[in-house]
Amino acid sequence: MTDNQHDDEGKVTIRDVAKAAGVSPSTVSRAFARPDRVSAATAKRIFSVADQLGYHSDPVETMPSRGLKGMIAIIVPDIANQFMSDMIRAVQHEAASHGVALVVSESRESASWERTSFDRIVPYVDGVILASSRMPDAMIRKCAQTRPVVVANREVRGVDNVTCDLTQGIAQLVDHIVKQGYSRVTYLDGPASSWSAGVRWNAMSRGLASRGVTARRIWPGSPTFEGGFAQAQKYLEDPTGMVVTHNDLMALGFIAAMRRLGYDCPKDFGVAGFDNDAVGQIYSPTLTSVRMSPALLGQRAARLLLAKLQHVTSTENLAHVATSLVVRESSCRVASMD
């Protein structure tokens, strides 16, 4: 069973949404958890029907607490990823300012590890932040029934979320690619279990298509230096000139592999990533990247969770973090920067 198909009496189920949208329940599940696996038109129809029916429009009800323990947790897929470490540091800083301690756990990109970590941590903490969660939506909602949960870098109906608004960052990246004269782009995507991977691909492919640029996707991939390194041979089977990667680590690995094969960036190909990691800023060539602000994601996720624990309704707009493009050497065919 891919989602909660037997909610309490009177509540809209995934089967109700599927029937009204004229698709299968599994298609509805994919539209929410893996948006790149259904067409844009189908996803739009499913989301519209879900809104009309009120599918998981109410917040998940959490079991009452018997008193606060003064500790929260964050579960991340990869502690070594700078995006995650920056988010952890921001959560810790925010929690400490409220006199709350932080427990950190790593899921190793595994939904089952993530659920196991959650179940083991829950007895000792007041609430949990799930960063870039790999669990299905229904499993996340089940978790939110046992403790207050905030999901960072992922959208899940019925649960508080903090996500990056990719609109501006991707629009700027597409515009930059067009200005550099590229007509074809290869997108090196991230893990199959990543919600953000699907969202980025959908936004990138639509944006490029609207400007007459053809997009080729190599997927799935590991969101690591090694993951990017491993994709060079696949790229060379049909080189496009411009490459966009799921994150900066993949971009740096790809550049390193291409350099070993005798290709120079940006002379022979251009590259851009996501995250704006520190290493990309001092790499050679310096890396063009979409700034994602993981520290702000972490800070806002922590504020949301702490407000929930104190039964306070936040007046801040914490749900979305803006993105923007930082142009550097790796994507520029000309000497001057945009």
SVG drawing of the C-alpha trace seen along z (x, -y; Angstrom):
<svg xmlns="http://www.w3.org/2000/svg" viewBox="-18 -41 62 43">
<polyline fill="none" stroke="black" stroke-width="0.4" points="0.0,0.0 1.6,-3.3 -0.4,-5.7 -3.1,-5.8 -6.1,-4.4 -8.3,-3.8 -8.5,-7.0 -11.0,-7.6 -14.6,-7.7 -15.5,-10.9 -12.0,-11.8 -10.9,-12.0 -8.7,-9.1 -6.2,-8.6 -8.7,-6.4 -11.2,-9.3 -8.6,-11.6 -7.6,-8.9 -11.3,-8.2 -12.1,-11.9 -8.9,-12.5 -9.3,-9.4 -6.0,-7.8 -4.8,-5.0 -4.1,-5.4 -0.4,-4.7 -0.3,-7.6 -1.7,-9.9 1.0,-8.7 3.8,-9.3 2.4,-12.8 2.9,-13.9 6.1,-12.0 7.9,-11.7 6.5,-14.5 8.9,-13.8 7.4,-10.4 4.0,-11.7 3.4,-14.2 3.0,-17.9 -0.7,-17.8 -1.5,-14.8 0.1,-16.2 -1.7,-19.5 -5.1,-17.6 -4.3,-15.5 -3.3,-18.5 -6.4,-20.4 -8.7,-17.6 -6.9,-17.0 -7.4,-20.7 -11.1,-20.6 -11.7,-17.5 -9.6,-18.7 -7.2,-15.7 -5.0,-16.0 -5.8,-19.7 -6.1,-19.5 -3.0,-19.2 -2.1,-15.8 -3.2,-15.3 -0.4,-14.6 -0.7,-12.6 -0.7,-15.0 2.7,-15.3 3.1,-14.5 5.6,-17.3 8.6,-18.6 12.0,-17.0 14.0,-20.0 15.3,-18.1 14.5,-17.9 16.0,-15.9 16.9,-16.3 17.3,-13.4 19.2,-14.0 20.1,-11.7 23.8,-12.5 25.7,-14.3 28.8,-14.8 26.8,-16.9 27.5,-20.6 23.9,-21.4 22.8,-19.2 25.6,-20.2 24.7,-23.9 21.1,-23.1 22.1,-21.1 24.2,-24.0 21.3,-26.4 18.9,-24.2 21.3,-23.7 21.8,-27.5 18.1,-28.2 17.4,-25.4 20.2,-26.5 18.8,-30.0 15.6,-28.5 17.5,-26.3 16.8,-23.1 19.3,-20.4 19.6,-18.7 20.0,-15.1 21.3,-14.4 20.8,-11.2 21.7,-10.1 19.5,-7.9 22.1,-7.2 19.6,-8.0 17.4,-5.2 13.7,-5.5 13.8,-2.4 16.9,-3.7 15.1,-7.0 12.0,-5.4 14.1,-3.2 16.0,-6.3 12.7,-8.1 11.3,-5.3 14.4,-5.0 14.7,-8.7 11.1,-9.6 10.9,-8.4 13.6,-10.9 12.7,-14.1 9.8,-16.5 9.7,-16.9 11.6,-16.0 12.8,-17.8 12.9,-15.6 15.4,-17.1 15.0,-16.0 13.1,-13.0 13.2,-9.9 10.1,-8.4 6.7,-8.1 4.2,-10.8 1.9,-8.4 4.8,-7.3 5.7,-10.8 2.1,-11.5 2.2,-8.4 5.4,-9.8 3.7,-13.1 0.9,-11.4 3.4,-10.4 5.5,-13.6 5.3,-17.1 7.2,-17.0 8.4,-19.7 9.6,-18.6 12.5,-20.7 13.2,-20.7 10.1,-18.6 6.3,-19.2 4.0,-16.8 0.3,-17.5 -1.0,-17.7 2.5,-18.4 4.4,-21.7 6.9,-22.2 9.7,-24.6 10.9,-24.4 13.0,-26.3 11.1,-28.4 12.9,-27.5 11.1,-29.9 13.6,-32.8 16.7,-30.7 15.8,-28.4 14.4,-31.2 17.8,-33.0 19.7,-29.8 17.7,-29.2 18.2,-32.8 21.9,-32.5 22.1,-29.2 20.3,-30.9 22.5,-34.0 25.6,-31.7 24.3,-30.3 23.6,-26.7 20.7,-25.0 21.1,-21.6 21.5,-20.8 22.3,-17.6 20.8,-17.3 22.6,-15.0 19.9,-14.2 20.0,-13.0 18.5,-10.0 15.3,-8.3 14.0,-8.7 14.5,-12.5 11.4,-14.7 13.5,-17.7 15.2,-15.9 11.8,-15.5 10.8,-19.1 14.0,-20.5 13.9,-18.4 10.3,-19.4 11.1,-23.1 14.3,-23.0 12.8,-21.0 9.8,-23.3 11.9,-26.4 14.4,-25.2 11.6,-24.0 9.9,-27.4 13.1,-29.0 13.6,-26.4 16.4,-24.5 16.4,-20.7 17.0,-19.0 18.5,-15.5 18.3,-13.8 20.7,-11.2 19.0,-9.7 19.2,-8.5 22.5,-9.5 24.2,-9.7 24.3,-13.3 28.0,-13.1 31.4,-13.9 31.7,-10.3 28.2,-10.3 29.1,-13.2 32.4,-11.6 30.7,-8.5 28.4,-10.2 31.1,-11.6 31.2,-8.6 27.4,-8.6 27.5,-12.3 30.1,-11.8 27.8,-9.3 25.8,-12.4 27.6,-15.6 25.4,-18.7 27.9,-21.4 26.1,-22.5 25.5,-20.4 23.4,-21.1 23.7,-18.9 21.5,-18.1 23.9,-19.7 27.4,-21.2 29.1,-18.0 28.0,-16.2 29.2,-19.2 32.7,-19.1 32.9,-15.4 31.8,-15.7 34.4,-18.4 37.1,-16.3 36.2,-13.3 36.0,-15.3 39.4,-16.9 40.9,-13.4 39.5,-12.5 41.1,-15.6 38.2,-18.0 38.4,-21.5 35.7,-23.5 34.4,-26.0 36.3,-25.8 34.8,-22.5 31.7,-22.4 29.8,-24.5 28.5,-23.4 26.1,-24.7 24.9,-23.2 22.6,-23.8 23.4,-24.7 26.2,-27.3 28.6,-25.2 31.8,-26.8 34.0,-24.4 32.5,-25.4 33.4,-29.0 37.2,-28.2 37.3,-25.4 39.0,-25.8 37.0,-26.9 34.7,-28.6 31.3,-27.0 28.1,-28.7 25.3,-27.6 21.7,-28.2 21.9,-29.5 19.5,-27.4 20.2,-28.9 20.2,-25.7 21.0,-27.7 17.8,-29.6 15.9,-26.4 17.2,-25.0 16.5,-28.1 12.9,-28.3 12.3,-24.6 13.5,-24.9 11.4,-28.0 8.3,-26.2 9.0,-23.2 9.7,-25.2 6.6,-27.2 4.5,-24.0 6.0,-22.7 5.1,-25.9 1.6,-25.9 2.3,-29.3 1.1,-30.2 4.0,-31.9 3.2,-35.2 6.3,-34.9 6.0,-33.5 8.4,-30.6 7.2,-28.2 9.4,-29.2 13.0,-30.2 13.9,-32.2 16.6,-31.0 18.9,-33.0 21.7,-32.2 25.3,-33.0 27.2,-33.1 30.9,-32.1 33.5,-30.8 32.2,-27.3 29.3,-28.2 30.6,-31.2 31.7,-31.0 32.7,-34.7 35.1,-36.5 32.5,-38.8 30.0,-37.5 26.2,-38.1"/>
</svg>
